[in-house]
Amino acid sequence: MVWLRVALVGLLVAIGLGSLPQAQAANQGSTEHIFGEGEGDPAGAFQVLRLHPIPTAMNFGDAVRGVASGDSWLVGVGQKTLFSLDAGNHWQQLDPQTLFPAAAGGLCCQQAFAYDYGRDLFIWLLNYAPDAQRGLMRIAYTDSAGLAEQEWEWYDVTAAQGFTWVEPQLELSANQIWLAMDRQAIGGAIDSTWVSQIQTDTLEDDLPFIRSYSSTSEQAWHLVRGAKDMMYFATHINQTSLRVYAWDENQPIPSSSDVTVAEWTAGARICPTPDQHNWCSDDDGRIRAGWVAKGTVGFMWNAVSSNTITFPYIDAVRMYERDLSLLPFSLARPFIFNAQNGFSLPSVAVNGRDDVAVSFYHSSTKQYPTLSSSIFDDFTAPPPGWAYYNVQGSSTAPSQQHWVGQLDTQVFSPTNLGWSVTGARLNGCDEARCLQPFIAIFSRERDRPAIERWLSPVRHQLFTPFVQMN
């Protein structure tokens, strides 16, 4: 890999705007909400504190990702990037083609974001298509003042000649920036999967400290969120086992363990909707979400219906951090299902208390694709069960068998108590022109006052979230 660091001051284009976990619930028909000690206390109520549209068009299959720190929000919709400095009331557009010099074959497919609160560092990962030689990843970074002034620095992570990077991920640990990506021959197949760690405090150096680890026999390594001094990542070996890696920030290479999971099914996915249009066929069995919190490590992926579960559901595994052994019995399988609903695209984040929030899409014969979120914390009774809350629904399903490429759940800074989630809904028609990306901030009621102190009052809001417990 070759690294290049440069800096640029860019121009702005202004846009104005007028139940973790259990293997199965006591009721076999659905994921059941179990009230924990003190759950009846209003402090445990699920709250959507902000929900704002992101003023840009999008296509089916576009990933929607973003981070939020106080009033400063940075989001990506497909290849488009926008930011707000007043908590979503007004938005400005970032154009990488004018912010950064041309590279490789041009901005391509995906982008991702992270925010390091301790260092006040916004990190922006951009995926560039290959030219005749190679592709690259560009990592841009700035602080809060730089976000407002559009002063960015960046590094280019180039692939070897004849190759490009695909399916990039970006995560943080205490002192490292982590990238996970597959390497693909130009015009050919994926030949290897990679994880790289970049020491955050060396970003200003001409050559930052970086380590990489790769495999030619595996694909689609997925990083966890919530890492401290140890990063975990995993991939499926087959439908009964995962290979889980643990990489200490101070060690040159990771260690690995194979973890046995209950057999799950792959194949065609069909999610029910009122108009019988299937929106979840694009999902597959790759690991989509991972976390480390309170001494446990977990991963989630999508599985096809089985003999006991009617529609696609979110399968998962949870293990002890100390030795990557499975938690006992049902605690090891925090999957999410409901007899009437199909589920897809989980996204997870961990807050400063080590509480876990997961967001995902689901639908039924009575409900169009809906983004929902859930929180696993001290309000969840053992054995923990998911209680999920509908944040924003759609008025129809897509006419074609495609949906949003990925949603994104992130911890909300600077409180590190609540979360942001970026996603999309389909409203008014079943075509891509009616897809509306949005960002929401949510938390428990107990954390609402602390979070509200960092947010500007709502001045523009196009639509209102509904919060309904399922």
N, C-alpha and C positions, 0 to 999 in steps of 0.2 A: 504494500500500500504506500502511496505517496501523499504527503500532507502539505498543504499550502495555506498560509495565513495571510489574509488581506483585510483591509478596512474600507468602509465607504459611508458617505453621508448621502442618504436617498431623499427623494421628493415624495410628497404625500398626495394622494387623491382622496378627497373627502367625500363621504357618502352620508347625507343627512337622512334622518328617519323622522316624519311628522309624528327462606328463613333457615341464615346459615346454621348449621346444616344438619341434615339427617338423611339416611338412605331412603326412607319413605315415611310419609306422615301416618299418623294413627288411622286416619281415613284414607283408604287406598285410592280414593277418587281424586285427591288433590293434595297439593302442598299446603299443609295446615298451619295457620298462625297459632303459636302457643304463647300465651301471655306469661311474661316473666314477673319476678318480684318487682313491684313498683311500676309495672307497665301501665296500670290505670292512672298513674300520675301524669298530668298534662305535660310535664317536662319530657316525656317520651314520645310525644306526638310527632309524626313525620311532617316536615314543613318544606314547601317549595318557596324560597325567599325571593327569587327572581326567575323570570322566564322571558327571554327576549329572542325575537327572530334575528337571524343573521342575513343581512340584505344582499343576497346573491343568488343567482340561479345555480342549479346543480343537476346532475344526471343520475340515473339509476346506476348503482355500483360505486358511486363516489364515497370515499371514507370521509367522515366528519369528526375532526379531532380538535382539541383545544385545552388551554390552561387559563386559570383566573387567579390573580393576586390582587385583592382589594378591588379598586376600580379598573385595574389594568387587565384586559382580557385579550388573548391572542388565539385565533382559531383558523383552521384550514378546512375548506370544503373542496374535495377533489384537488385540483391544482391551484385553487384560488385561496388567498390568505387575507384576512382582515383583522383589525384590532380596534379595541375601544378603550378610551381613557376615562370614561364615566359610567362604568358598569353596564354597558350595553345600550345606553340611550342613544349614542351616536357612534358611527363606525367609520373607519378609514381603511382604504384598501392598500395592501402591499403588493407590488408587482416585482417578483424576483428577476424578471427580465430587465428591469431598469435599476433595481437595487444592486444586482450582482452582475459581473461580467458573464458573457456566454461561456458555456462549458459543455463538453461532450456533445451529445445529440440534442441538448435542450431539456428543460424541465419536463418530467415525464409523468409519473404515475401517482406517487404517494408523498405525503409529508407527515411529520409527527412533531410533538412538542413536549417539553418538560420545563419545570420551574424549580430551581434550587433556592429555597427561601433563605437559608443561612448565608448564601453568597449573593442574594438578589440577582439571580442569573436566569434570564429567559433563553432557552435552547430550542433551536428550530432545525429540524432535519429535513432536507430536500433530496428527492430522488431524481437523478438525471439519466436520461436514456443514453444508450451508447451511440457513438459515432462509428466510423469504420474501425476504430482502434479499441475503445473501451468505454464503459460507463463509470459513473461516480456517484457518491453521496456527498452532499455539502452540509456541513454543520455550521450554522450561524448562531451567534450568541450576543447578548447585550444585557444591560441592567435596566431598571425601571426608567431611569432618565434617558437612556439610550433608546428605549422603545418609543418614548414620546418624541425624541429628537431624530429618530431614525439613523442612529449611529451603530452600525453592525460590524462585527469582525467575523471571520469564518475560516474554516479549514475544508479542504477537499480530500475525500477519501476515495482514491481511484482504484478500480479493479485492475487485475492483471490484463495484459494485452489479450484481446479476443474474448473478454468476459465483461459482464455487467452485474450489478447488484439488484436483487428483487426482494420484495416483502420485508422492508426495513422496519425495525423497532427501535425505540429510544427509551431508556429508563435510567434512573439514578440510584446510587447508593450513597453512603456518607461522604465519600471522597472521590467517587468515580462517576464518569458518564459511560453508559453501556450501550453498545449497538449490537443488534442481532439481525442477520440478513442471510439470504441464500445467494450463492454465486452461480450465475447462469452463463453458459456459452452463448455468444451473440448468434441469434438465429437457431439456437440449439436447446439442450436440456440443462437442468440444474445439475451441477457436478459436486457441490459441497455446501455445507452450512457453516456459518461463522458467528462467533461472539468476540467483540473487542471491548477492552476497557481503556478509557482515557482518564488519566489523573486530572481532576478538575482544576487543581491549583497550578497546573503547568500550562493551562490554555494560553497564557500570555507569552510563553516561551516560543522561540522559533521552531523548536521541535518538541511538542508535548510528549509526555511519557505515555506510551501505549503498549498494550499487550494484546495478542490475538490468539484464538484457539479455533480450530476447525476440524471438520470430519467429512470424509468423502462417502461414508456409509449411511449417514443420517441426513434428514432434512427438517426444516421448520422448527428450529429451537425457539422456545418462547420464554422470555424473561419475566420475572415476578416484579410486582410493585411492593413498596414498603421495605426494601432491602436496606440494611444498615452497613455492617462491615463485611457481609457475605451476600453475594448474588447467587440466586438459584435460577436454573432454566431447565427445560425438559422437552422431550418429544416422545411421540408414540413409537415403540418398537413394533408392536402389533396391537390387536384389540383386547389383549389381556395384560399388557405391561407397558410401563413408561420407563424411560431412562432419565433420571434426574441428576443434574450436575450441581455441585456446590463449589463456588469460586471465591475464596477469601481474597479481599482486596490486596493483601500483601504477599500472595503466593503467585508463582509464575504460571501455573496451570490449574484447572479445576479437578476435583475428584468426582466420581459418578457412582450411582447406585441404581439398580433395576428394581422397580416397584411393581408388584402384582396388583392389578385392579380387576374388579368384576367385569366379565366380558360384556362388551357393548357392540352395537350393530351399526355398520355403515351402509350407505346406499342412498336411494332417492329420498328427498325430504319433501313432504307435503304438509303445509300449515293451513288449517281451516280458516275461512273468512266468510262473511255473509254472502258474498257474491261468487264464492268458489274459485277465486283467483289465488293462485299460490305465489307467495312472495319470498319463501325461504329456501328455494331449491339451490341457490348459489352457495349456501353454507356447506361446509364439509367437516370432517372429523379432526382437523388440526386444532391444537390447543390454542384457545383464543384469549385466555385470561389466567393470570397467576398472581399469588400474593404470599407474603411472609408476615405474620403478625402473631403476637402472644405465644411464641414458641411453636407455632405450626406453619407449615408450608402447604399451599393448595394450588390446584390447577383445574381449569374448566374447559370443556369442549362441547360440541353439539353432537348428539347421537340420534339415530333414527328410532322410530317407534318400535316397541318390543311386544312380547306377549302380554305384559302387564301394564304398559304405558302406550296409549293410543297414538299420540302424535309426537313429532320431534321434541326432544327435551334437552336440557343442559346437564350433561353428566359431569362428574367431578371426583376428585380424590383429595384427601387431606392427610398429612403425615406429621410426625414430630420433627421439629427442626434439629434436635440433638443428634439423631441418627437416621432420619428419613424412614423410620418404620411407621406403619399405618396406625392411625388412631383406632381404638377398639370399636368393633361392630359398626353400627350405623353412623357413628361420628366420622368415620373414614370416607363416607360418600355423601357429600353435601350437594346432591343434585337437585335441580329445580324442575318440577313437572306439575301438570294439572290435567285431569282426565278430559277436559273440554278444550284445552289450549295447546297450540304449538309454540315452541320457544326457539330463539336463535340469537347469536351474536352477543355473548356475555362480555362485559368489561368491568374490571375491578380496580379499586384504589383503597389505600390504607391511610387513615388520618393520624394525628399526633398521639392519640390515645391507643393506637393499634386497633382501632375499630375498623371493620371492613364494610365497604359499600359495594354492591354489585348492581349494574344496570344491564338491561337486555330488552329485546323486542318480543312480543307475543301477540297472538290473535286467536279468535274462536269463530264459530258460526254466527255469533252475535256481536263480535267485536273486531274491528279492523286493526291492522298493525299498530301497536301501542308501545311506547317506551315506558318502562317501569323501573323502579329502583327499590332496593332494600338495604337495610343496615343491620349488621351483626355486631352487637355490643352488649353492655351489661343489662339492657332492657330485654334481651333475648334469653329465655329460660333454657336450661339443659333438660333433655337433649335439644340443641338449638334447632329451630325450624324457621324456614323463610316466611316472612310476611312482606309481600311486595305491594308497592303503591304505584298506581298509574299516574305518570307525570304528564304525558302528552300523547293523545291518540290521533288517529287518522280518520277521515270521513269516507275513505274508500280504500280499496286495495289496488295495486298496480295492474294494468292490463297485461303486462308481460311478466315473466317469471324472474324478476330482478327486484332488488331492494337496495338499501343503503349498504355500502361496502363494509363499514365499521363505525361504531359509535365509540365514545371515549369518556371514561370516568376518571377524574383527577381530584386530589385533595385540594381544598380551597385554602389559599394563603392570604394574609399572614397568620391567621388564627390556627391553621392546620387542624380545624375541627370539622367543618362541613366539607361538602364536595361540589364539584361542577360536573355536569354531564352535557356533552354535545351530541346531538342526534338530528333527526329530521322526521317530519310527518307529511303525509299526502292529503291535501285538502282541496276539494272543489272539483277535481277530475282525476282520472287514473293515468295521466301522462306525466312525464318528467317535469314539464313546465309547472306542475302544481306541487312539486316537492318543495317544502319549506324547511331549511336547516334552522336550528335554534340551539341556544345554550341555556341551561337552568342551573341555579344554585340551590342545593337542598341540605337539610340537616335535621337533627332533633330540635324540638322546641327549646330545650335547655341551652343550646348553643346559639340560638337565633340572635339574642341581644348582642353577643360578642361579635358575630359576623356582620350584623347590620351596621355596626359602627364603622365598618370599612367600606360600605357601599353607598354610592350616591342614591338619592331618592329616585324612584321610577318616574320618568317624564314621558317616555314613549313605550307603548306596549301594544303589539298588534293583536295578540290573542292571549288568552288566560289559561293557565294550567288547571287541570282537575286532579284532585288527589283522592283516590278511591282505593281502599284496602282490598286486596284479593286473598 
